[in-house]
Amino acid sequence: MDCEYLVPYPQRLRLGGAAFPRPDAVRLSGPTAAAATLESLERDLAGLAGIRRSPRAPFAVELRLAPRAARPEGYRLELDARGATVTASDRPGLFYGAQTLLQLLVLGGPELRPVRIEDWPEFATRSFMVDLGRSTFPVPFLERIVRVLSRLKMNTLHLHLNDDQLCGLRFRKLPLGRENPAAITLDELAALVRYARRHHVTILPEFECWGHAQSTIYHFPELYGGPGMWGGMSFGIGEPLFALFARVFDELLPALETECAVHVGLDEAEWHLLPSVPEAERGRYTPTTLVARIHEELQAAARRHGRRATMHLWADHGGRPLPAGLEDRVVIQPWNYDRRQEPTIREKMRRLAGRGRTPMMMGGGMSSLAYGGSFAATRLWCRLGAGKPNVRGVTVCHWEDNDLPERMIGLYAGADYAWSPETPVDRRDDPYDEKLRGELGRQMRRWQAAFGDADDEGLRRDRGPHVAKGYYCWGRRAGRPVAPTVELARPDAAAAFE
């Protein structure tokens, strides 16, 4: 594969003839609207490749914005001995084209070949999820992750904010997150939203609204319904719960962009009503009306705060039943993380993907079992979802810990499949991906060494302690919980609430 070090790999690439030496200086030009991309490209060329900017340099790099020049977020790139031109129809496309040019100049070696690239993403939403509900993610670590995502042309950072073990967001008026010394504040979330936008990344927060509820029930024990599906706790359904969600959304939405999305969970829960629900009214509450009421509360809060919010929800165990009228107004997300679950993934895509069906995201990535990272499930989702009109994109999930340095290959390869699902190519004699994983690992480490945002030591420094399922893993604090909610999330702890 030509220029195999490019990641994500372009949709179309054609190499030219004779090689030419990599320049040591460039002339940079572009429209005012591309000023931020020009500045970052100049900084990166100097810092990563030792290529300085000079108005007299014979090698010219020009960025162009032209209506209908490329698909959304796509670009055209032409590189030869005279210089390089990147043309796009929008600023994200221009930024992504500049990233590809940077990879060519940084990783291509002392001699380059002429190349013409036409490139665009298969999916509009290319998301990476981190688990603040079971681990710790300091703001510098989240900012570094944003920069890594932008290098990989991923455009969404999904923050799983709360779970049974932890609440990773500290609210102002509600007590949620106050018990967690590692929780980020609402001001920090708002600043992260702005920081991410400058890198063409959107923040998508998730607040669990049915199961995985212990860190919320810790402060509101009257909302306990019963055990969760796999341990932990489920909320009891009733009007006091919906009143809490209204308060949660009132604090969360002002931190987000005007056009935003909020994920509300709704998976791995058991159905329990609150004891306060009168017997005569118990039939009003069903999983279908639960979806409708949460959507109503989210939209009401969005109107109060001048936001336009789309609701996302998980769709496991057959999917949450959607009320009539919401089928095209929410985004559902089936998930599976293992190659061995291929029959299940295929069945979900047959049932959920297609014209006229509810918009959906595909949940791939890594469960807590994939300590070294994994990408086979992401690849399968992306290849099955390519071309499906209701598939908005894919989420590369990273569950239950913060050890991104160890699991980086799941993000690195996942970003490739999210952009162009047919690459990296499979090896016919490699059914367990052992050769492919080795090749990708070597390629990834070269990329990490070249691009400091993904540097392993930098990731570990900004991450701080390794935390899994709410417990510190190493050092003097090994085995200790981050917050008191962690111990209460054990399966036997729910008995205290019965």
C-alpha positions as CSV (number, residue, x, y, z in Angstrom):
1,M,0.0,0.0,0.0
2,D,1.5,3.3,-1.1
3,C,2.3,5.8,1.8
4,E,1.0,3.2,4.2
5,Y,2.0,5.4,7.2
6,L,-0.9,7.8,6.5
7,V,-3.6,7.4,9.1
8,P,-6.5,7.6,8.5
9,Y,-5.6,6.2,5.0
10,P,-7.1,8.3,2.2
11,Q,-10.0,7.2,0.1
12,R,-8.1,7.7,-3.1
13,L,-4.3,8.1,-3.5
14,R,-2.2,8.1,-6.7
15,L,1.6,8.3,-6.6
16,G,3.5,10.2,-9.4
17,G,6.9,9.7,-10.9
18,A,10.4,10.8,-9.8
19,A,11.2,11.5,-6.2
20,F,12.3,14.9,-5.0
21,P,14.0,16.1,-1.8
22,R,11.9,17.2,1.2
23,P,12.0,21.0,1.5
24,D,13.7,22.7,4.4
25,A,11.6,25.8,3.9
26,V,8.1,26.6,2.6
27,R,6.0,29.6,1.5
28,L,2.6,29.3,3.2
29,S,-0.5,31.0,1.9
30,G,-4.3,30.7,2.3
31,P,-7.5,32.6,2.9
32,T,-8.3,34.5,6.1
33,A,-10.8,31.9,7.1
34,A,-8.0,29.3,7.2
35,A,-5.8,31.5,9.5
36,A,-5.9,29.0,12.4
37,T,-5.0,26.1,10.2
38,L,-2.1,28.0,8.6
39,E,-0.8,28.9,12.1
40,S,-1.0,25.4,13.4
41,L,0.6,24.0,10.1
42,E,3.5,26.5,10.4
43,R,4.1,25.6,14.0
44,D,3.9,21.9,13.3
45,L,6.2,22.0,10.3
46,A,8.8,23.8,12.3
47,G,8.5,21.8,15.5
48,L,7.9,18.3,14.0
49,A,9.8,18.4,10.7
50,G,12.3,21.3,11.1
51,I,10.7,23.0,8.0
52,R,10.7,26.7,8.5
53,R,8.4,29.3,6.8
54,S,10.1,31.7,4.4
55,P,8.6,34.1,1.9
56,R,11.4,33.3,-0.5
57,A,11.2,29.6,-0.4
58,P,10.8,27.9,-3.8
59,F,8.4,25.3,-2.3
60,A,4.9,26.8,-2.0
61,V,2.1,25.4,0.2
62,E,-1.3,26.9,-0.5
63,L,-4.5,26.2,1.3
64,R,-7.7,26.9,-0.7
65,L,-11.4,27.1,0.3
66,A,-13.7,26.6,-2.6
67,P,-17.5,25.8,-2.6
68,R,-18.3,22.3,-3.7
69,A,-14.6,21.5,-4.1
70,A,-14.9,18.4,-2.0
71,R,-17.4,16.5,0.2
72,P,-18.1,17.7,3.7
73,E,-14.9,17.5,5.7
74,G,-13.1,16.2,2.6
75,Y,-10.2,17.7,0.7
76,R,-8.0,17.4,-2.4
77,L,-4.2,17.4,-1.9
78,E,-1.6,17.7,-4.7
79,L,2.1,17.5,-3.9
80,D,5.1,17.7,-6.2
81,A,8.5,19.2,-6.4
82,R,7.1,22.7,-6.7
83,G,4.9,22.6,-3.7
84,A,1.6,21.4,-2.3
85,T,-2.0,22.6,-2.6
86,V,-4.8,21.6,-0.3
87,T,-8.3,22.4,-1.4
88,A,-11.5,21.9,0.6
89,S,-15.1,23.2,0.8
90,D,-15.1,23.7,4.5
91,R,-12.6,24.5,7.3
92,P,-12.6,21.0,8.8
93,G,-11.7,19.6,5.4
94,L,-8.9,22.1,5.0
95,F,-7.6,21.2,8.5
96,Y,-7.7,17.5,7.7
97,G,-5.9,18.0,4.4
98,A,-3.2,19.9,6.3
99,Q,-2.9,17.0,8.7
100,T,-2.3,14.6,5.8
101,L,0.2,17.0,4.2
102,L,2.0,17.2,7.6
103,Q,2.2,13.4,7.8
104,L,3.7,13.2,4.3
105,L,6.3,15.8,5.2
106,V,7.1,14.4,8.7
107,L,6.9,10.7,8.0
108,G,7.7,10.5,4.3
109,G,11.5,10.5,4.7
110,P,14.2,12.7,3.1
111,E,12.8,12.1,-0.4
112,L,9.1,12.4,-1.4
113,R,7.1,11.2,-4.4
114,P,4.5,13.3,-6.2
115,V,1.1,12.4,-4.9
116,R,-2.5,13.3,-5.6
117,I,-5.1,12.5,-2.9
118,E,-8.9,12.8,-2.9
119,D,-10.2,12.1,0.5
120,W,-13.4,12.3,2.6
121,P,-14.8,10.6,5.7
122,E,-17.2,7.7,5.3
123,F,-19.0,8.7,8.5
124,A,-20.0,12.2,9.6
125,T,-19.4,11.4,13.3
126,R,-16.2,9.7,14.4
127,S,-16.3,9.5,18.1
128,F,-14.0,8.4,20.9
129,M,-15.5,7.6,24.4
130,V,-13.7,7.9,27.7
131,D,-15.2,6.6,31.0
132,L,-15.2,9.3,33.7
133,G,-17.7,7.2,35.6
134,R,-15.2,4.6,36.5
135,S,-11.8,6.3,36.1
136,T,-10.1,9.7,36.3
137,F,-9.4,12.1,33.5
138,P,-7.6,15.4,34.5
139,V,-8.3,18.3,32.2
140,P,-4.7,18.3,30.7
141,F,-5.3,14.6,29.8
142,L,-8.6,15.4,28.2
143,E,-7.0,18.3,26.2
144,R,-4.3,16.0,25.1
145,I,-6.9,13.4,24.0
146,V,-8.6,16.2,22.0
147,R,-5.4,17.0,20.2
148,V,-4.8,13.3,19.4
149,L,-8.3,13.0,18.1
150,S,-7.8,15.9,15.7
151,R,-4.6,14.4,14.4
152,L,-6.5,11.2,13.7
153,K,-9.4,13.1,12.0
154,M,-11.8,12.1,14.8
155,N,-14.4,14.8,15.4
156,T,-16.2,13.9,18.7
157,L,-15.1,13.2,22.3
158,H,-17.9,11.3,24.1
159,L,-17.6,11.8,27.9
160,H,-19.3,9.0,29.9
161,L,-19.7,11.3,32.9
162,N,-21.2,9.0,35.6
163,D,-21.7,5.4,36.5
164,D,-22.2,3.2,39.6
165,Q,-18.6,3.9,40.7
166,L,-18.0,7.6,40.1
167,C,-19.5,10.9,39.0
168,G,-16.8,12.5,37.0
169,L,-18.5,16.0,36.8
170,R,-18.9,18.2,39.8
171,F,-22.2,20.1,39.6
172,R,-22.7,23.6,41.1
173,K,-26.2,23.3,42.6
174,L,-26.6,19.6,42.8
175,P,-24.3,17.5,45.2
176,L,-23.3,15.2,42.3
177,G,-19.5,14.8,42.0
178,R,-18.6,16.6,45.2
179,E,-17.4,13.3,46.8
180,N,-15.0,12.7,43.8
181,P,-11.7,14.6,44.2
182,A,-10.9,13.9,40.5
183,A,-14.2,15.2,39.1
184,I,-13.9,18.0,36.6
185,T,-16.0,21.1,37.2
186,L,-18.7,22.6,35.0
187,D,-16.4,25.5,34.2
188,E,-13.7,23.1,33.1
189,L,-16.2,21.3,31.0
190,A,-17.3,24.5,29.3
191,A,-13.6,25.4,28.7
192,L,-13.0,22.0,27.3
193,V,-15.9,22.4,24.9
194,R,-14.3,25.6,23.6
195,Y,-10.8,24.1,23.4
196,A,-12.1,21.1,21.5
197,R,-14.0,23.3,19.0
198,R,-10.7,25.0,18.0
199,H,-9.5,21.5,17.1
200,H,-12.7,20.6,15.1
201,V,-13.8,18.3,17.9
202,T,-17.3,18.3,19.5
203,I,-17.9,17.3,23.2
204,L,-20.8,14.8,23.6
205,P,-21.6,14.3,27.4
206,E,-23.4,11.3,28.7
207,F,-25.4,11.2,31.9
208,E,-26.9,7.9,32.9
209,C,-30.7,8.1,33.3
210,W,-31.8,4.6,34.2
211,G,-29.1,2.1,35.2
212,H,-25.5,2.5,36.4
213,A,-27.0,4.9,38.9
214,Q,-25.1,4.4,42.2
215,S,-23.0,7.5,42.2
216,T,-26.2,9.5,41.8
217,I,-28.2,7.4,44.3
218,Y,-25.4,8.0,46.8
219,H,-26.8,11.6,47.1
220,F,-30.4,10.8,46.4
221,P,-31.1,7.4,48.1
222,E,-34.8,8.0,47.8
223,L,-34.4,7.4,44.0
224,Y,-33.1,3.8,44.5
225,G,-35.2,1.4,42.5
226,G,-33.3,-1.9,42.7
227,P,-30.2,-3.7,41.5
228,G,-28.8,-3.1,38.0
229,M,-28.6,-5.7,35.3
230,W,-24.9,-6.5,36.0
231,G,-24.6,-5.3,39.5
232,G,-24.7,-1.7,40.6
233,M,-28.0,0.0,40.9
234,S,-31.0,1.1,38.8
235,F,-33.1,4.2,39.4
236,G,-36.7,3.9,40.6
237,I,-38.9,5.4,37.9
238,G,-41.3,8.2,38.9
239,E,-41.8,12.0,38.9
240,P,-39.0,12.7,41.5
241,L,-36.5,11.1,39.1
242,F,-37.7,13.3,36.1
243,A,-37.4,16.4,38.4
244,L,-33.8,15.5,39.1
245,F,-33.0,15.1,35.4
246,A,-34.5,18.5,34.7
247,R,-32.0,19.9,37.3
248,V,-29.1,17.9,35.7
249,F,-29.9,19.2,32.2
250,D,-30.2,22.8,33.5
251,E,-26.7,22.7,34.8
252,L,-25.2,20.6,31.9
253,L,-26.6,22.4,28.8
254,P,-25.1,25.9,29.4
255,A,-21.6,24.3,29.2
256,L,-22.3,23.0,25.7
257,E,-22.4,24.5,22.2
258,T,-25.6,25.9,20.8
259,E,-26.0,22.8,18.6
260,C,-25.3,19.9,20.9
261,A,-26.0,16.3,21.7
262,V,-26.5,14.7,25.1
263,H,-26.4,10.9,25.6
264,V,-28.7,9.6,28.3
265,G,-27.5,6.0,28.7
266,L,-30.6,3.8,29.3
267,D,-28.8,0.4,29.0
268,E,-28.1,-2.4,31.5
269,A,-30.9,-1.5,33.8
270,E,-33.8,-3.3,35.6
271,W,-37.3,-1.9,35.7
272,H,-38.4,-0.6,39.1
273,L,-41.0,2.0,40.0
274,L,-40.6,4.3,43.0
275,P,-42.8,3.3,46.0
276,S,-44.3,6.8,45.8
277,V,-46.0,6.0,42.5
278,P,-49.7,5.4,43.3
279,E,-51.0,2.0,42.4
280,A,-53.6,3.6,40.0
281,E,-50.8,5.3,38.0
282,R,-48.3,2.6,37.8
283,G,-49.4,1.6,34.3
284,R,-48.4,5.0,33.0
285,Y,-44.8,4.2,33.4
286,T,-43.1,2.0,30.9
287,P,-39.6,1.9,29.2
288,T,-41.3,3.6,26.3
289,T,-42.7,6.5,28.4
290,L,-39.3,6.7,30.1
291,V,-37.6,7.6,26.8
292,A,-40.4,10.1,26.1
293,R,-40.2,11.8,29.4
294,I,-36.4,12.1,29.4
295,H,-36.6,13.6,25.9
296,E,-39.2,16.1,27.1
297,E,-37.0,17.2,30.0
298,L,-33.9,17.5,27.8
299,Q,-35.8,19.6,25.2
300,A,-37.4,21.8,27.8
301,A,-34.0,22.5,29.3
302,A,-32.6,23.2,25.9
303,R,-35.2,25.8,25.2
304,R,-34.6,27.4,28.6
305,H,-30.9,27.8,27.7
306,G,-31.0,28.6,24.0
307,R,-29.7,25.2,22.9
308,R,-30.8,22.8,20.2
309,A,-30.1,19.3,21.7
310,T,-30.2,15.9,20.1
311,M,-30.7,12.9,22.5
312,H,-28.6,9.8,22.1
313,L,-29.3,6.5,23.9
314,W,-27.8,3.0,24.0
315,A,-29.7,0.3,22.2
316,D,-28.6,-3.0,23.7
317,H,-30.7,-6.0,24.7
318,G,-33.1,-5.5,21.8
319,G,-33.0,-1.7,22.1
320,R,-35.1,0.7,24.1
321,P,-38.7,0.9,22.6
322,L,-39.1,4.4,21.2
323,P,-42.4,6.2,21.5
324,A,-44.2,7.2,18.3
325,G,-42.9,10.5,16.9
326,L,-39.4,10.1,18.3
327,E,-38.1,7.6,15.8
328,D,-36.3,10.2,13.7
329,R,-35.6,12.7,16.5
330,V,-33.2,10.6,18.6
331,V,-30.0,8.7,17.9
332,I,-29.7,5.1,19.0
333,Q,-26.5,3.2,19.6
334,P,-26.1,-0.5,19.6
335,W,-22.8,-1.8,20.8
336,N,-20.5,-4.9,20.9
337,Y,-16.7,-4.9,21.4
338,D,-15.5,-8.4,20.5
339,R,-14.9,-10.0,17.2
340,R,-16.4,-13.2,18.5
341,Q,-19.7,-11.4,18.7
342,E,-19.8,-11.0,14.9
343,P,-23.1,-12.8,14.5
344,T,-24.7,-10.4,17.0
345,I,-23.2,-7.3,15.4
346,R,-24.5,-8.5,12.0
347,E,-28.0,-9.2,13.4
348,K,-28.1,-5.7,15.0
349,M,-27.1,-4.0,11.7
350,R,-29.7,-6.0,9.7
351,R,-32.4,-4.9,12.2
352,L,-31.4,-1.3,12.8
353,A,-29.5,0.0,9.7
354,G,-31.2,1.1,6.5
355,R,-33.3,3.7,4.8
356,G,-36.1,5.2,6.8
357,R,-34.9,3.8,10.1
358,T,-33.9,5.7,13.3
359,P,-30.6,7.5,13.1
360,M,-27.9,5.5,14.7
361,M,-24.3,5.4,15.9
362,M,-22.4,2.1,16.1
363,G,-20.7,1.3,19.4
364,G,-17.3,-0.3,18.8
365,G,-13.9,0.0,20.5
366,M,-12.8,-1.7,23.7
367,S,-14.5,-3.3,26.6
368,S,-12.7,-3.6,29.9
369,L,-11.4,-7.0,28.9
370,A,-9.2,-5.6,26.1
371,Y,-6.3,-4.5,28.2
372,G,-4.0,-4.1,25.2
373,G,-6.6,-2.4,23.0
374,S,-8.6,-4.0,20.2
375,F,-10.0,-2.9,16.8
376,A,-11.6,-5.9,15.2
377,A,-15.2,-5.1,16.3
378,T,-14.7,-1.4,15.2
379,R,-13.6,-2.7,11.8
380,L,-16.7,-4.9,11.5
381,W,-19.1,-2.2,12.5
382,C,-17.6,0.3,10.1
383,R,-17.6,-2.0,7.1
384,L,-21.2,-3.1,7.8
385,G,-22.3,0.5,8.3
386,A,-20.6,2.0,5.2
387,G,-23.2,3.4,2.8
388,K,-26.2,2.9,5.2
389,P,-28.2,6.1,5.1
390,N,-29.2,6.2,8.8
391,V,-25.8,5.4,10.2
392,R,-24.2,8.7,11.4
393,G,-21.0,7.2,12.6
394,V,-19.1,5.1,15.1
395,T,-17.9,5.4,18.6
396,V,-14.6,3.9,19.6
397,C,-15.4,3.1,23.3
398,H,-12.7,2.9,26.0
399,W,-14.4,1.5,29.1
400,E,-13.6,1.3,32.7
401,D,-10.0,2.7,33.0
402,N,-7.8,5.6,31.8
403,D,-4.9,3.6,30.4
404,L,-5.0,5.0,26.9
405,P,-1.3,4.6,26.5
406,E,-1.7,0.8,26.7
407,R,-4.9,0.8,24.6
408,M,-3.8,3.3,22.0
409,I,-4.0,0.8,19.1
410,G,-7.8,0.6,19.6
411,L,-8.0,4.4,18.9
412,Y,-5.3,4.5,16.3
413,A,-6.7,1.7,14.1
414,G,-10.3,2.6,15.0
415,A,-9.8,6.1,13.6
416,D,-8.6,4.6,10.4
417,Y,-11.7,2.4,10.0
418,A,-14.0,5.3,11.0
419,W,-12.7,7.4,8.2
420,S,-12.1,4.7,5.5
421,P,-13.5,1.4,6.6
422,E,-11.6,-0.8,4.1
423,T,-8.2,0.2,5.6
424,P,-6.0,-1.2,7.1
425,V,-6.4,-4.2,4.8
426,D,-6.9,-7.6,6.3
427,R,-4.2,-10.3,5.9
428,R,-5.7,-13.5,4.4
429,D,-3.5,-15.8,6.4
430,D,-4.0,-13.8,9.6
431,P,-7.4,-14.8,11.0
432,Y,-6.5,-13.6,14.5
433,D,-5.0,-10.2,13.4
434,E,-1.6,-11.1,14.8
435,K,0.4,-9.9,11.8
436,L,-1.9,-6.9,11.2
437,R,-1.6,-5.9,14.9
438,G,2.1,-6.2,14.8
439,E,2.4,-4.1,11.6
440,L,0.0,-1.5,13.0
441,G,1.8,-1.4,16.3
442,R,5.1,-0.6,14.7
443,Q,3.5,2.0,12.5
444,M,1.6,3.5,15.4
445,R,4.8,3.9,17.5
446,R,6.5,5.7,14.6
447,W,3.5,8.0,14.4
448,Q,3.5,8.6,18.2
449,A,7.2,9.4,18.2
450,A,6.7,11.9,15.4
451,F,3.6,13.6,16.8
452,G,4.2,14.7,20.4
453,D,0.5,14.9,21.3
454,A,0.4,11.1,21.2
455,D,3.7,10.6,23.0
456,D,3.4,7.7,25.4
457,E,5.3,9.5,28.2
458,G,3.2,12.6,27.7
459,L,0.0,10.7,27.9
460,R,1.0,9.0,31.1
461,R,2.2,12.3,32.7
462,D,-1.1,14.1,31.9
463,R,-3.2,11.1,32.9
464,G,-1.7,10.8,36.4
465,P,-2.5,7.6,38.3
466,H,-3.8,4.5,36.5
467,V,-7.4,4.0,37.8
468,A,-9.7,1.1,36.8
469,K,-13.3,0.5,37.9
470,G,-12.8,3.3,40.4
471,Y,-9.7,1.9,42.2
472,Y,-6.1,3.1,42.0
473,C,-4.0,0.4,40.4
474,W,-0.4,1.0,41.4
475,G,1.8,2.6,44.1
476,R,0.9,3.4,47.7
477,R,-2.8,3.9,46.8
478,A,-3.1,0.6,45.0
479,G,-6.5,-1.0,45.7
480,R,-7.9,2.1,47.3
481,P,-11.1,3.7,45.9
482,V,-11.1,7.1,44.4
483,A,-14.3,8.1,46.1
484,P,-16.7,6.5,48.7
485,T,-19.2,5.7,45.9
486,V,-16.8,3.1,44.5
487,E,-17.2,0.7,47.4
488,L,-21.0,1.1,47.3
489,A,-21.1,0.0,43.7
490,R,-20.2,-3.6,44.5
491,P,-23.0,-6.1,43.7
492,D,-23.6,-6.9,47.4
493,A,-23.9,-3.3,48.4
494,A,-27.4,-2.9,46.9
495,A,-28.8,-5.0,49.8
496,A,-28.4,-2.0,52.1
497,F,-31.1,-0.2,50.0
498,E,-33.6,-3.0,49.9
